[in-house]
Amino acid sequence: MADEYRLRLEGERWSIIDEATLEPARLDGVPFATMEAIEAQHMLKILKGVDRVRKASKRSASIVKKGRFKTLRTPCVQSVTDTFAPLRPPGADCSLCLTCSGSCMRGKLLDLLN
């Protein structure tokens, strides 16, 4: 896919040509034609990049559909929750929300409901 394009000089302007159709390439209906040389070079790189992303996306979707990709379930990493401990209100155990001391809003709401 990414090698299906080339630059073509048309008068003083450049176009990006789709080798399959021999017409100016299009992205979302916009033709890549009548550009300055540097603009055409940049757009060619972008177009090739978009094609690589599309190709990789199709490949990934195919792998998932065939069931060759398995997701892994991992337990919560304690070091990550410890990293965010300073962000919790003092005295609150918001990572568990089972033994809240009432210093956070959730604890106060639970006290009101009880």
SEGU-639628 format. One record per residue: residue number from 1; x, y, z of N, C-alpha, C in turn. Coordinates in steps of 0.05 Angstrom, whole numbers. Atoms other than C-alpha are relative to their C-alpha. Example, Ala and Ser with C-alpha at 12.3 -4.5 7.8 and 13.67 -1.06 7.14 Angstrom:
// SEGU-639628
<1,<18,-24,0>,<246,-90,156>,<18,24,0>>,
<2,<-16,-24,-1>,<273,-21,143>,<-15,22,14>>,
END
This chain:
// SEGU-639628
<1,<16,-24,0>,<0,0,0>,<17,25,0>>,
<2,<-15,-25,-3>,<52,51,20>,<18,6,-23>>,
<3,<-17,-5,23>,<92,42,-44>,<-16,4,-25>>,
<4,<17,-3,23>,<34,55,-90>,<-3,29,-10>>,
<5,<2,-28,7>,<46,130,-97>,<26,10,-10>>,
<6,<-23,-14,10>,<94,174,-135>,<-6,29,-6>>,
<7,<4,-28,7>,<104,247,-149>,<2,4,-31>>,
<8,<0,-6,29>,<90,275,-219>,<-1,30,-3>>,
<9,<-1,-29,6>,<108,344,-245>,<-21,5,-22>>,
<10,<21,-8,20>,<49,377,-282>,<3,30,-4>>,
<11,<-6,-28,4>,<73,443,-310>,<19,10,21>>,
<12,<-17,-10,-22>,<101,481,-251>,<-9,-11,27>>,
<13,<11,11,-24>,<61,442,-199>,<4,-30,2>>,
<14,<-4,28,-5>,<66,373,-169>,<-26,-13,9>>,
<15,<22,16,-8>,<15,318,-159>,<10,-26,12>>,
<16,<-6,27,-10>,<16,253,-119>,<-18,-19,-15>>,
<17,<15,18,17>,<-5,198,-166>,<-3,-28,13>>,
<18,<6,27,-9>,<-39,133,-144>,<6,-19,-23>>,
<19,<-8,18,21>,<-5,78,-184>,<-22,-18,-10>>,
<20,<22,18,8>,<-68,36,-185>,<-19,13,-20>>,
<21,<19,-13,17>,<-111,88,-219>,<14,19,-20>>,
<22,<-15,-20,15>,<-57,134,-249>,<-13,27,0>>,
<23,<13,-26,-5>,<-99,192,-223>,<12,11,26>>,
<24,<-9,-11,-26>,<-82,240,-167>,<-12,-15,24>>,
<25,<10,14,-24>,<-87,205,-100>,<-19,18,15>>,
<26,<20,-15,-15>,<-144,226,-55>,<0,-10,29>>,
<27,<4,7,-28>,<-153,228,20>,<-25,14,9>>,
<28,<27,-11,-7>,<-225,238,44>,<-11,17,-23>>,
<29,<12,-13,23>,<-243,260,-27>,<17,24,-10>>,
<30,<-16,-23,8>,<-189,314,-31>,<23,-10,-17>>,
<31,<-22,9,17>,<-142,305,-90>,<27,13,7>>,
<32,<-27,-11,-4>,<-67,314,-80>,<11,9,-26>>,
<33,<-9,-10,26>,<-55,357,-141>,<6,30,3>>,
<34,<-8,-29,2>,<-26,426,-159>,<12,10,25>>,
<35,<-14,-8,-25>,<21,431,-100>,<29,10,-7>>,
<36,<-28,-7,2>,<89,464,-91>,<16,-25,5>>,
<37,<-17,24,-2>,<148,414,-92>,<3,-9,29>>,
<38,<-4,8,-28>,<161,416,-17>,<-26,-10,13>>,
<39,<26,8,-10>,<87,411,-1>,<-7,-28,-9>>,
<40,<5,26,11>,<80,351,-47>,<17,-22,14>>,
<41,<-17,20,-14>,<139,316,-14>,<-10,-6,28>>,
<42,<11,4,-27>,<110,327,56>,<-26,-16,-1>>,
<43,<26,14,2>,<41,304,34>,<4,-29,-8>>,
<44,<-5,27,8>,<70,242,2>,<8,-16,25>>,
<45,<-8,13,-25>,<103,224,69>,<-24,-5,18>>,
<46,<24,3,-16>,<37,236,105>,<-18,-21,-11>>,
<47,<17,20,13>,<-2,195,55>,<11,-29,4>>,
<48,<-12,26,-5>,<47,137,61>,<-3,-8,30>>,
<49,<4,6,-28>,<42,142,137>,<-28,-8,6>>,
<50,<28,7,-4>,<-34,140,135>,<-5,-28,-10>>,
<51,<3,27,11>,<-30,78,91>,<13,-21,18>>,
<52,<-12,19,-19>,<18,44,140>,<-18,-4,24>>,
<53,<17,3,-23>,<-29,58,197>,<-25,-16,-7>>,
<54,<23,16,9>,<-89,31,158>,<7,-29,-3>>,
<55,<-9,27,4>,<-50,-31,139>,<4,-14,27>>,
<56,<-5,12,-26>,<-28,-44,211>,<-27,-4,15>>,
<57,<26,3,-13>,<-99,-32,236>,<-16,-24,-11>>,
<58,<13,23,12>,<-127,-83,187>,<13,-26,9>>,
<59,<-14,23,-9>,<-74,-132,207>,<-7,-7,29>>,
<60,<7,4,-28>,<-89,-123,281>,<-29,-10,3>>,
<61,<28,9,-1>,<-164,-130,269>,<-2,-29,-9>>,
<62,<0,28,9>,<-151,-195,231>,<10,-19,21>>,
<63,<-11,17,-22>,<-109,-223,288>,<-21,-3,22>>,
<64,<20,2,-21>,<-163,-207,338>,<-24,-17,-8>>,
<65,<22,16,10>,<-218,-237,295>,<6,-29,-1>>,
<66,<-7,28,2>,<-180,-301,287>,<5,-12,28>>,
<67,<-3,9,-27>,<-173,-306,363>,<28,-6,8>>,
<68,<-28,5,-7>,<-98,-307,363>,<10,19,22>>,
<69,<-8,-19,-19>,<-95,-249,410>,<-16,-4,26>>,
<70,<13,4,-26>,<-110,-262,483>,<7,24,18>>,
<71,<-6,-21,-19>,<-117,-207,534>,<8,-13,27>>,
<72,<-9,10,-26>,<-82,-216,600>,<-12,17,22>>,
<73,<10,-14,-24>,<-113,-198,666>,<22,0,20>>,
<74,<-22,-2,-20>,<-63,-172,715>,<-12,13,25>>,
<75,<10,-12,-25>,<-76,-155,788>,<10,28,2>>,
<76,<-8,-28,-5>,<-71,-84,812>,<28,0,12>>,
<77,<-28,-2,-10>,<1,-65,823>,<1,19,23>>,
<78,<0,-15,-24>,<11,-40,893>,<17,25,-2>>,
<79,<-17,-24,2>,<68,7,874>,<-14,23,-15>>,
<80,<15,-21,14>,<21,45,827>,<-19,13,19>>,
<81,<19,-12,-19>,<-31,55,881>,<15,16,22>>,
<82,<-16,-15,-20>,<24,77,930>,<10,26,-12>>,
<83,<-9,-24,13>,<47,128,879>,<-20,22,3>>,
<84,<22,-19,-1>,<-21,162,882>,<-10,5,28>>,
<85,<9,-3,-27>,<-28,158,957>,<0,30,9>>,
<86,<1,-29,-9>,<-9,233,967>,<-24,15,-12>>,
<87,<23,-13,12>,<-68,251,923>,<-26,-5,14>>,
<88,<25,6,-15>,<-119,219,969>,<-2,18,24>>,
<89,<4,-16,-24>,<-149,259,1026>,<13,-14,24>>,
<90,<-13,13,-24>,<-113,246,1093>,<-20,-17,15>>,
<91,<17,19,-15>,<-141,186,1130>,<-19,-16,-16>>,
<92,<20,14,16>,<-183,162,1072>,<14,-23,-14>>,
<93,<-11,23,15>,<-172,94,1040>,<-17,-3,-25>>,
<94,<17,-1,24>,<-202,111,973>,<7,-22,-20>>,
<95,<-7,21,19>,<-164,55,937>,<-18,-24,4>>,
<96,<18,23,-6>,<-210,4,971>,<-29,9,2>>,
<97,<27,-11,-5>,<-271,47,988>,<-17,-19,17>>,
<98,<15,18,-18>,<-290,-6,1038>,<4,9,29>>,
<99,<-6,-9,-27>,<-258,23,1100>,<6,29,1>>,
<100,<-4,-29,1>,<-265,97,1088>,<-3,12,28>>,
<101,<1,-12,-26>,<-251,138,1150>,<-19,24,2>>,
<102,<19,-22,-1>,<-301,192,1130>,<12,27,-6>>,
<103,<-12,-26,5>,<-250,247,1115>,<-4,9,-29>>,
<104,<4,-8,28>,<-265,246,1040>,<-30,4,-4>>,
<105,<28,-5,6>,<-331,266,1008>,<-16,-26,-1>>,
<106,<14,25,2>,<-350,194,995>,<-7,-10,28>>,
<107,<5,8,-27>,<-342,178,1069>,<-22,17,13>>,
<108,<21,-17,-12>,<-385,238,1089>,<-27,-7,-12>>,
<109,<25,8,12>,<-438,217,1039>,<-10,-26,12>>,
<110,<8,25,-12>,<-438,147,1067>,<-10,4,28>>,
<111,<9,-6,-27>,<-445,175,1138>,<-29,11,-1>>,
<112,<27,-12,2>,<-506,216,1116>,<-21,-21,-7>>,
<113,<19,21,8>,<-538,155,1084>,<-6,-20,23>>,
<114,<3,19,-23>,<-528,113,1147>,<-14,14,21>>,
END
